[in-house]
Structure formats: structure tokens, C-alpha cells
Amino acid sequence: MEFEIFELSNGIRVVHKQVDRPVAHCGLMVMAGSRDESLEEEGLAHFIEHVLFKGTTKRKAYHILSRMEDAGGELNAYTDKETTVIYSSFLESDYNRAIDLIFDINFNSIFPEKEIQKEKEVIIDEINSYKDSPSELIFDDFEETLFPNHPLGMNILGTPEKVKSFSRKDILNFISREYGNNRMVFSSVGNISSAKLKRMLDKATEHLPTKISTHTRVAPPAYQTKHVSVEKSNFQTHAVLGTRSYYANHEKIRTLHLLNNILGGPGMNSRLNLNIREKYGFTYNIESFYNPYSDTGVFGIYAGTDPGTIGKTLKLIDKELKKLREIKLGTMQLTKAKRQILGQIAMGQENNASLMLALGKSLLVFDRVDTFEEIRAKIEGITSEDLQDVANEILAPEQMSSIVYKPIAN
């Protein structure tokens, strides 16, 4: 995978990969997400992502939404705990159209009061619909148990009460504080040379100020385990157990990614899937996950099961964690595990939209982008001892917190 990295005169970094495909993808990523909110601002970063599309100094909301759609393209955005991203997919001939629109939205949005009030109702509906999905909601509640009274533990969507309170002044204050050019990356994958892309970007940004954000993130408080049980009007029992883990630039991050893949990654041959779903049929969905952040991380396991089998399911999960802590992988097992994750990474890079987002996030978070060969070398260098050490460090039972959604007893 060959790509080029350069910086615009206003401080925005760019990563680009040229590919011979008719469809191109690009996006602007800002290192500003829900964890950059104060406790009073819960949900504001996500709210801003919505109202960015409601009008700029030169476009009304309708023209923003139609600009790429009229050319057969797509325009979208998302907010997570640490980033906000505006991105587009389009025919390669429409690069200028996409670039101009994305920078117009990010730098020239005017946030009309009428649209702000209207979007509040839309987001409150989104919050309420999210509450109807316990298998998604439980992940947010779990992070709240890991990071109590800290922005990392807050719901990205916020609460209806907080959303109703947002004003145009709140939006402008957050953007002024967080949206510095030094916290932005433009990512691109498409059939265009880096030189031509740079000329387009220079033209689109020539009048933009060089704005620096000096805001620093508040580190989470010391970790204390917590076990929560909540009654919900569900048919299933949902459970998440896990702990804090390595931050995004930690030296052991690749080892934990590999360990997670072995335990409960996307493959149907993960240990959790084979030894709980396939062997006993206790659960339809069981998985492990690892979410690294800039200064901490979250490792966890999710299972949805019948109320009568939740106890057996949790015991089987504990058994799998114990095996990883106490039994080293054999040479053949380790080779297969490495081959599997490398294959998944390689196939993921075949999706150019996903690749564009991955390249941009890597430059934004790590200030570098590893080639596939560099990734391969790091993974190939992992030993069975490394995996066992990480398993004992992260998967120790005394470090585990948990949250369980129990159906309301009749």
C-alpha cells in the first residue's frame, strides 16, 4: 500500500492513496469528539455534526444535501468519542465538488437558530430509538461504569434534557475551542495524483485562517471495578464484562488486537463463538472488543442469551479467559492466528471507503500511517509469551467490571 502524506499551508495534514478506480473517497477528520465535552455539554459534539449540514455562508441546507447526491455521490458524517468526520464518496471527476463542499461545511457553517431548534427534535428521536436497542445501549452504559463522571463515560448522543439546552453560542464556543487546524486531517483514496489533489486543496483552503487549538483532554480518574445489574423490559439477558486497557499508542496494542481476535473477533472460529455458541447454543451473538483511546482503552466481552443460561454463559467466558492467561498458544495455533488477522486487515484495505477512513484516523491519532508490510512485521514479531503476558495483564478476574440487563421478572 503506497500513500503520500503532506501538510497544507494552514496546518491541515493530508494523507492520499492513488488507486485506479472510478469511485473516489475523501473526508475531513477533526480530533474532537464527545470526550472533549464538559459534563454540561454532553451530546454537543454529535449535535454539532448534525447542524453543520444546515447551512453555510454560501449554501442552504437543501443545496448541501443535494450537492453530491445530484452527481450520484454520497455525503455523510459521524461522531465518536474522540473524532468528528465529514466524508464523501463520488465519481473521480467530482473531486473538486467534494473538496469544496466538505471545507465549506466545516469552516463556513452558520447554524441558523430555526434549524438548531428543529434538529433538537430529530436528535431526541434518535436518542429514544437508541434506547429501544439494548444490545447497543449496554455498551454505553458499560463505558459509564468504567469512566464515571468523566466525558469518556458519557453517551455520545447526550440526553434529551441536555440537547434541549444547547444554544448557538454553545456550538460556536465548542468549535472555537476544539476545531483547530492542528487537530485536522484530510484523507483521500482515489484516481488522482497527490500533486493535483494538493492544488485542489490549496485552492479550497487558501482563504482559511491558520487556527490552533490548545485544548488538552482531561485524563480519566483512577479505575475502580464495578458490577451493575439493571432490570429491563427485554426478552433476552444482555451482559458486558471487561476492563480498561491500553491506549492507542501503547507498545502492546498489536498484541492486544491479536488476542482480541483469537478470543472473540469477527471470525466464526473465535474461541467464544466455537465454545459457547457452537458447542452449547447458549447465545446467538457473543463477541469481544477492544476500543483504544488517546490515553486509555476499553476491552470487553458482550453476550446476549436466554435468562436461564446467563450464569452458564458467564462461567464459560471465565473459562476461556483463564485458558488464555494460563496456557500458551502452540506454534501452529499462533501461526494460524497471525495469518487470520493479517488476512482480515488485507481484505479490509480492499474497501477503499474504509481504507480512506482508516488512513485518516491513523494519521490523526498516531501522527503516522503504517504500511501493510510494517503491520505484518509487528504482528509476526508477537510471541506466545507476549500474548500470555497481555492476557494476564488485561484479563485478570479482579480487574473485571460488568453490567447485566436482566428481563423484568413477571
Long-range contacts (C-beta under 8 A, 24 or more apart in sequence): 1-349, 1-371, 1-372, 2-371, 3-359, 3-369, 4-194, 5-363, 5-369, 6-194, 6-198, 8-186, 8-198, 8-201, 8-202, 8-205, 9-202, 9-205, 9-210, 10-181, 10-205, 10-208, 10-209, 10-210, 10-211, 11-181, 11-182, 11-184, 11-210, 11-212, 12-181, 12-184, 12-185, 12-186, 12-201, 12-205, 13-184, 13-185, 13-186, 13-363, 13-364, 14-185, 14-186, 14-187, 14-188, 14-197, 14-198, 14-201, 15-185, 15-186, 15-187, 15-188, 15-359, 15-360, 15-362, 15-363, 15-369, 16-187, 16-188, 16-189, 16-192, 16-194, 16-197, 17-188, 17-189, 17-355, 17-356, 17-359, 18-190, 18-191, 18-192, 18-193, 18-194, 19-189, 19-190, 19-191, 19-352, 20-191, 21-92, 21-190, 21-191, 21-352, 22-91, 22-92, 22-191, 23-89, 23-90, 23-91, 23-92, 23-190, 23-352, 24-89, 24-90, 24-91, 24-92, 24-94, 24-95, 24-98, 24-188, 24-189, 24-190, 24-191, 24-192, 24-352, 25-87, 25-88, 25-89, 25-90, 25-188, 25-189, 25-190, 25-352, 25-353, 25-355, 25-356, 26-87, 26-88, 26-95, 26-98, 26-99, 26-102, 26-186, 26-187, 26-188, 26-189, 26-190, 26-356, 27-85, 27-86, 27-87, 27-88, 27-102, 27-186, 27-187, 27-356, 27-357, 27-360, 28-85, 28-86, 28-87, 28-102, 28-103, 28-106, 28-184, 28-185, 28-186, 29-83, 29-84, 29-85, 29-184, 29-185, 29-186, 29-187, 29-357, 29-360, 29-361, 29-364, 30-83, 30-84, 30-85, 30-106, 30-178, 30-179, 30-183, 30-184, 31-82, 31-83, 31-178, 31-183, 31-184, 31-364, 31-365, 32-82, 32-83, 32-84, 32-174, 32-178, 32-179, 32-183, 33-79, 33-80, 33-81, 33-82, 33-83, 33-84, 33-156, 34-79, 34-80, 34-81, 34-151, 34-154, 34-155, 34-156, 35-81, 35-82, 35-151, 35-152, 35-154, 35-217, 35-293, 36-82, 36-151, 36-174, 36-178, 36-215, 36-217, 37-151, 37-154, 37-174, 38-151, 39-149, 39-151, 39-154, 40-162, 41-162, 41-170, 41-174, 42-151, 42-154, 42-155, 42-158, 42-159, 42-162, 43-123, 43-154, 43-155, 43-156, 43-157, 43-158, 43-159, 43-162, 43-163, 43-166, 44-158, 44-162, 44-166, 44-170, 44-171, 44-174, 45-79, 45-84, 45-156, 45-174, 45-178, 46-79, 46-123, 46-156, 46-157, 46-158, 47-119, 47-120, 47-123, 47-158, 47-163, 47-166, 47-171, 48-79, 48-84, 48-171, 48-174, 48-175, 49-77, 49-78, 49-79, 49-84, 49-86, 50-119, 50-122, 50-123, 51-109, 51-111, 51-115, 51-116, 51-119, 51-171, 52-77, 52-86, 52-105, 52-106, 52-109, 53-77, 53-105, 53-109, 54-109, 54-111, 54-112, 54-115, 54-116, 54-119, 55-109, 55-110, 55-111, 55-112, 55-115, 56-104, 56-105, 56-108, 56-109, 56-110, 57-104, 57-108, 57-110, 58-104, 58-108, 59-101, 59-104, 61-115, 64-101, 64-104, 64-105, 67-97, 67-101, 68-94, 68-97, 68-98, 68-101, 71-97, 73-97, 73-98, 75-101, 79-156, 80-156, 81-152, 81-156, 81-291, 81-293, 82-293, 82-294, 82-365, 83-361, 83-364, 85-357, 85-360, 87-353, 87-356, 87-357, 89-353, 92-190, 92-191, 92-192, 95-190, 95-192, 95-197, 95-200, 96-200, 96-204, 99-200, 99-201, 99-204, 100-204, 103-204, 103-205, 103-208, 106-179, 107-208, 111-168, 111-171, 111-172, 113-168, 116-166, 116-167, 116-168, 116-171, 120-163, 120-164, 120-166, 123-157, 123-158, 123-163, 124-160, 124-163, 124-164, 126-157, 127-155, 127-157, 127-158, 127-159, 127-160, 127-163, 128-160, 130-157, 134-232, 134-234, 134-236, 134-238, 134-405, 135-238, 135-285, 135-302, 135-304, 138-238, 138-239, 138-240, 138-302, 138-403, 138-405, 139-240, 139-300, 139-302, 141-228, 141-230, 141-403, 142-240, 142-242, 142-298, 142-300, 142-401, 142-403, 143-298, 145-226, 145-228, 145-401, 145-403, 146-223, 146-226, 146-242, 146-243, 146-244, 146-298, 146-401, 147-220, 147-221, 148-221, 148-226, 149-221, 150-218, 150-220, 150-221, 151-218, 152-220, 152-293, 152-296, 177-213, 177-215, 178-213, 178-215, 179-211, 179-213, 180-211, 180-212, 180-213, 180-214, 180-215, 181-208, 181-210, 181-211, 181-212, 182-212, 182-213, 183-213, 183-364, 184-364, 185-360, 185-361, 185-363, 185-364, 186-360, 187-356, 187-357, 187-359, 187-360, 187-361, 187-363, 188-356, 189-352, 189-353, 189-355, 189-356, 189-359, 190-352, 217-294, 217-295, 219-295, 219-296, 220-244, 220-295, 220-296, 225-398, 225-399, 225-400, 225-401, 226-401, 227-401, 227-402, 227-403, 228-402, 228-403, 228-404, 229-403, 229-404, 229-406, 230-403, 230-404, 230-405, 230-406, 231-405, 231-406, 231-407, 231-408, 231-409, 232-405, 232-406, 232-407, 232-408, 233-407, 233-408, 234-405, 234-407, 235-407, 236-304, 236-305, 236-306, 236-307, 236-407, 237-304, 237-305, 237-306, 237-307, 237-310, 237-404, 237-405, 237-406, 237-407, 238-302, 238-303, 238-304, 238-404, 238-405, 239-302, 239-303, 239-304, 239-305, 239-310, 239-313, 239-314, 239-402, 239-403, 239-404, 239-405, 240-300, 240-301, 240-302, 240-402, 240-403, 241-300, 241-301, 241-314, 241-317, 241-400, 241-401, 241-402, 241-403, 242-298, 242-299, 242-300, 242-301, 242-400, 242-401, 242-402, 243-298, 243-299, 243-300, 243-394, 243-395, 243-399, 243-400, 243-401, 244-296, 244-297, 244-298, 244-299, 244-399, 245-290, 245-292, 245-296, 245-297, 245-298, 245-299, 245-394, 246-292, 246-297, 246-394, 247-292, 247-293, 247-294, 247-295, 247-296, 247-297, 248-292, 248-293, 248-294, 248-297, 248-365, 248-366, 249-294, 249-365, 249-366, 250-292, 250-297, 252-386, 252-390, 253-292, 254-375, 254-378, 254-379, 254-382, 255-382, 255-386, 255-387, 255-390, 256-290, 256-297, 256-299, 256-390, 256-394, 257-290, 257-341, 258-337, 258-338, 258-341, 258-379, 258-382, 258-387, 259-324, 259-387, 259-390, 259-391, 259-394, 260-288, 260-289, 260-290, 260-299, 261-337, 261-340, 261-341, 261-344, 262-324, 262-329, 262-337, 262-387, 263-288, 263-301, 263-320, 263-321, 263-324, 264-288, 264-289, 264-301, 265-341, 265-344, 266-344, 267-340, 267-344, 269-340, 271-320, 271-323, 271-324, 272-301, 272-303, 272-317, 272-320, 275-316, 275-319, 275-320, 276-303, 276-313, 276-316, 276-317, 276-320, 280-309, 280-312, 280-316, 282-306, 282-309, 282-312, 282-313, 282-316, 283-309, 283-313, 286-313, 294-365, 299-394, 299-395, 307-406, 307-407, 310-404, 310-406, 318-397, 321-391, 321-395, 321-397, 324-387, 324-388, 324-391, 324-395, 325-388, 325-391, 325-392, 325-395, 325-396, 327-388, 328-384, 328-385, 328-387, 328-388, 329-384, 329-387, 329-388, 330-384, 331-384, 334-382, 334-383, 334-384, 334-387, 338-379, 338-380, 338-382, 341-379, 342-375, 342-376, 342-379, 345-372, 345-375, 346-372
